Amino acid sequence: MFTDTQVIRSYFFKLGLSSEIADIYLALLAYGPQTISDASRHSGVERTRLYRLMDELTASNLIEVETRYKRTILHAAPITNLQILLTKKEQDLRELREELHGINQQIAENTLASPTTRVQAYHGKENLKQMFWNQTRAKSESVSILHENMQRYTNVTFFDRWARTCNERNLAFRSIVGDSFVESQKTWYQEHANERLKEWSGRYVPEGVFPVTHSTVVYDDVTSYYNWKDGEVFGIEIYNAQIADAQRQFFNMLWTLGQDFDDSPIQELWSKSRKR
């Protein structure tokens, strides 16, 4: 018998398989091919219960059933057969993600059509990534007031995927930036070379005109705010057409006060990083 069965039990549990399934499989591995009565005795699973678990064992490709005269013999299948189950679960997960996207759109459309405002809060880096990813589904131009660049917090892999998706969907961006954003860009591109947005233009607003203390993004009927402050990572999305329109008007007022953002020093740093 195995000296440590907990590893297999734990793995089966993560796959959604019961401890009884693990006990039956371990008994077959330990004692070899067996009748149902023998498997019941060795595993400690009642015979009637084992019969009920036969379909699950077979569907999981964990056993091979041999039918002899008046007897059924169970064999332990190779543990690598679980790859079949993993592949199916991955497919199920992909389908669930696709369905969630459609459900989320339906809920958003119904919510925005009503007079009720919906507010969604996000905490932590991983949750903020979801907020950023929501922006890739924008149907209108995204306008933003940026305190810092986002890639230093989300990592290169995520930002590249986000930027490529935005570029593939031909999304347009305009941003107002301040000194903090410029410094964060320079610091980042001294060591990194990530994907860049194709349809992006920016204007610089000095702190004396308007101090940028956090980041604001407006697209469609969504206004989002986010910040990394004193180690607290948070974001808020407000789904309301009137609020989005008001924030867009405020952005356009600041846009007229800004200076065209000279991106060439950052472009140069970006080019040098790509050559490393």
matplotlib code that plots the C-alpha trace (Angstrom):
import matplotlib.pyplot as plt

x = [0.0, 1.2, 2.9, 1.5, -1.9, -2.7, -1.0, -3.3, -6.4, -5.6, -5.2, -8.4, -10.2, -8.9, -10.3, -13.7, -13.4, -14.6, -12.4, -14.3, -13.1, -9.5, -9.9, -11.2, -8.4, -5.7, -7.0, -6.9, -3.3, -2.3, -3.9, -4.2, -7.3, -10.2, -13.9, -16.3, -16.5, -12.7, -12.5, -15.2, -13.3, -9.9, -11.2, -13.6, -16.4, -19.7, -20.5, -23.8, -22.0, -19.2, -21.8, -23.2, -19.7, -18.9, -20.2, -18.0, -14.9, -15.5, -16.2, -13.0, -11.0, -9.7, -10.7, -11.0, -13.8, -13.3, -16.4, -15.9, -18.4, -20.6, -17.9, -16.8, -13.1, -11.9, -8.4, -6.7, -6.1, -2.9, -3.0, -2.1, -5.6, -6.6, -5.2, -8.4, -10.4, -8.2, -8.7, -12.4, -12.4, -10.2, -12.8, -15.6, -13.8, -13.3, -17.0, -17.9, -15.7, -17.3, -20.8, -19.8, -18.7, -22.2, -24.0, -22.0, -22.8, -26.5, -26.5, -24.5, -26.9, -30.0, -28.4, -27.4, -30.9, -32.4, -32.2, -30.3, -26.5, -24.3, -21.1, -18.4, -15.5, -12.2, -9.4, -6.0, -3.9, -5.6, -9.0, -7.8, -6.6, -10.3, -11.2, -8.6, -9.6, -13.2, -11.8, -10.9, -14.6, -15.2, -17.2, -16.2, -13.0, -11.4, -10.3, -8.2, -6.4, -3.4, -1.4, 1.0, 1.4, -0.4, 2.2, 4.5, 1.7, 0.1, 3.4, 4.6, 2.7, -0.7, 0.0, 1.2, -2.0, -4.1, -2.4, -2.5, -6.2, -6.8, -4.8, -6.6, -9.9, -8.7, -9.5, -8.6, -7.2, -6.6, -4.9, -4.0, -0.8, 1.1, 4.6, 4.0, 3.0, 6.0, 8.4, 6.8, 7.1, 10.8, 11.6, 9.7, 11.2, 14.7, 14.4, 11.4, 10.0, 6.4, 3.6, 2.4, -1.0, -1.2, -4.1, -2.9, -2.4, -1.6, -1.4, 0.7, -0.9, 1.5, 0.7, 0.1, -2.8, -4.3, -2.6, -3.2, -3.6, -5.2, -6.2, -9.6, -10.8, -14.0, -15.4, -19.0, -21.1, -18.4, -16.3, -13.5, -11.1, -8.1, -5.0, -2.1, -1.7, 0.3, 0.1, -3.7, -4.7, -8.3, -10.5, -14.2, -16.3, -19.5, -22.0, -24.0, -24.4, -24.9, -21.8, -19.7, -20.8, -20.0, -16.5, -16.0, -16.8, -14.4, -11.7, -12.2, -11.9, -8.5, -7.5, -7.7, -5.4, -2.8, 0.3, 0.9, 2.9, 6.3, 6.7, 10.0, 12.3, 10.2, 10.2, 13.9, 14.1, 11.6, 13.7, 16.9, 15.1, 13.9, 17.5, 18.8]
y = [0.0, 3.6, 5.2, 8.6, 8.6, 12.3, 13.6, 11.7, 12.4, 16.1, 16.1, 14.2, 16.7, 19.6, 17.9, 17.7, 13.9, 12.5, 10.8, 7.6, 7.7, 8.2, 5.3, 2.9, 3.9, 3.6, 0.1, -1.0, 0.3, -1.4, -4.8, -5.1, -6.1, -7.0, -7.9, -5.3, -7.2, -7.2, -3.5, -2.7, -4.5, -3.1, 0.5, 0.6, 1.8, -0.1, -2.3, -0.6, 2.8, 1.5, 0.4, 4.0, 5.4, 3.2, 5.7, 8.5, 6.3, 5.3, 8.9, 10.0, 7.3, 6.0, 2.4, -0.2, -2.7, -6.3, -8.5, -12.2, -14.9, -13.8, -11.4, -7.9, -7.1, -3.6, -2.5, 0.8, 2.9, 4.9, 8.0, 10.0, 9.4, 12.3, 14.5, 13.7, 15.0, 18.1, 18.9, 18.7, 20.9, 23.5, 23.4, 23.9, 26.8, 28.5, 28.1, 29.5, 32.5, 33.1, 32.8, 35.2, 37.8, 37.6, 37.7, 40.6, 42.6, 41.8, 42.9, 46.1, 47.0, 46.4, 48.4, 51.3, 51.5, 52.0, 55.1, 53.2, 53.8, 50.7, 51.0, 48.3, 48.4, 46.6, 45.9, 44.4, 44.2, 41.1, 42.7, 45.9, 43.9, 43.0, 46.7, 47.5, 44.6, 45.9, 48.9, 46.7, 46.3, 50.0, 51.2, 54.8, 56.8, 56.4, 59.6, 59.6, 61.7, 59.6, 59.8, 56.9, 54.4, 51.1, 48.6, 49.0, 47.6, 45.0, 43.6, 43.4, 40.2, 41.6, 45.0, 43.6, 41.5, 44.5, 46.8, 44.3, 43.7, 47.5, 47.8, 44.9, 46.5, 49.9, 51.6, 55.3, 57.0, 60.5, 61.2, 64.2, 63.5, 65.3, 65.1, 61.9, 60.1, 61.4, 60.2, 56.8, 56.4, 57.4, 55.1, 52.2, 52.5, 52.7, 48.9, 47.7, 47.6, 46.6, 46.9, 50.4, 51.8, 52.8, 55.3, 57.3, 61.0, 63.0, 66.5, 67.6, 69.7, 71.2, 70.7, 74.5, 74.2, 70.9, 68.5, 64.9, 62.8, 59.7, 58.2, 58.6, 56.8, 57.5, 55.4, 54.7, 55.3, 54.2, 56.4, 54.6, 55.8, 53.9, 54.4, 52.8, 54.8, 53.9, 50.2, 50.3, 49.2, 50.2, 51.1, 52.1, 51.9, 54.0, 53.0, 56.1, 58.0, 61.5, 61.1, 59.9, 62.8, 65.3, 63.8, 63.8, 67.6, 68.2, 66.2, 68.3, 71.5, 70.3, 69.2, 72.7, 73.9, 71.2, 71.2, 68.5, 65.8, 65.4, 61.6, 61.5, 61.0, 58.1, 56.7, 56.8, 55.0, 52.4, 51.8, 51.3, 48.8, 46.8, 46.5, 45.0]
z = [0.0, -0.6, 2.4, 1.6, 0.0, 0.9, -2.2, -4.5, -2.3, -2.3, -6.1, -6.7, -4.4, -6.5, -9.6, -7.9, -7.3, -3.9, -1.3, -2.1, -5.7, -4.4, -2.0, -4.8, -7.2, -4.5, -3.6, -7.3, -7.6, -4.4, -4.8, -8.6, -10.6, -8.4, -8.3, -7.1, -3.8, -3.3, -4.3, -1.7, 1.0, 0.2, -0.2, 2.6, 0.3, 0.6, -2.3, -3.1, -3.0, -5.2, -7.8, -7.8, -8.3, -11.3, -13.8, -12.3, -12.2, -15.9, -17.0, -15.3, -17.1, -13.8, -14.3, -17.0, -16.6, -17.7, -17.9, -17.3, -16.8, -13.9, -12.7, -13.3, -12.9, -12.2, -13.3, -12.3, -15.5, -15.8, -13.7, -16.9, -18.1, -15.9, -18.6, -20.5, -17.5, -17.3, -21.0, -20.6, -17.5, -19.5, -22.3, -19.8, -18.2, -21.6, -22.4, -19.0, -19.6, -22.9, -21.4, -18.6, -21.1, -22.7, -19.4, -18.2, -21.4, -20.9, -17.3, -18.2, -21.0, -18.8, -16.0, -18.1, -19.7, -16.2, -14.2, -11.5, -11.2, -10.8, -8.9, -9.0, -6.5, -7.1, -4.5, -5.2, -8.3, -9.8, -9.5, -11.0, -14.0, -14.6, -14.5, -17.1, -19.3, -19.3, -21.1, -24.1, -24.8, -25.2, -28.2, -28.0, -27.5, -24.1, -22.4, -19.3, -16.7, -15.7, -12.5, -13.3, -16.0, -15.4, -16.6, -13.6, -11.5, -13.8, -15.2, -18.8, -19.8, -18.9, -20.4, -23.7, -24.0, -23.0, -25.5, -28.3, -27.8, -27.8, -31.0, -32.7, -31.9, -33.2, -29.9, -29.6, -26.5, -25.4, -22.1, -19.9, -18.0, -15.3, -13.9, -12.0, -15.1, -17.1, -14.4, -14.2, -17.9, -18.0, -15.1, -16.6, -20.2, -18.9, -18.3, -20.2, -23.8, -23.8, -26.5, -27.1, -28.0, -31.7, -31.4, -28.4, -28.0, -24.9, -23.5, -20.6, -17.8, -15.2, -11.5, -11.1, -13.6, -12.3, -9.9, -11.0, -7.8, -9.2, -12.5, -14.2, -17.3, -19.2, -22.1, -23.2, -20.1, -17.7, -15.4, -13.6, -10.9, -9.7, -7.7, -5.8, -2.7, 0.4, -0.6, -1.0, -4.5, -5.3, -8.2, -8.8, -11.9, -12.1, -14.8, -15.5, -18.7, -17.1, -14.9, -17.9, -20.0, -17.2, -16.8, -20.5, -20.6, -17.7, -19.6, -22.8, -20.8, -19.4, -22.9, -24.2, -21.3, -22.0, -24.1, -26.7, -24.9, -26.3, -26.2, -28.1, -25.0, -23.9, -27.4, -27.4, -24.1, -25.4, -28.6, -26.5, -24.2, -27.3, -28.5, -25.3]

ax = plt.figure().add_subplot(projection="3d")
ax.plot(x, y, z, "-o")
ax.set_aspect("equal")
plt.show()
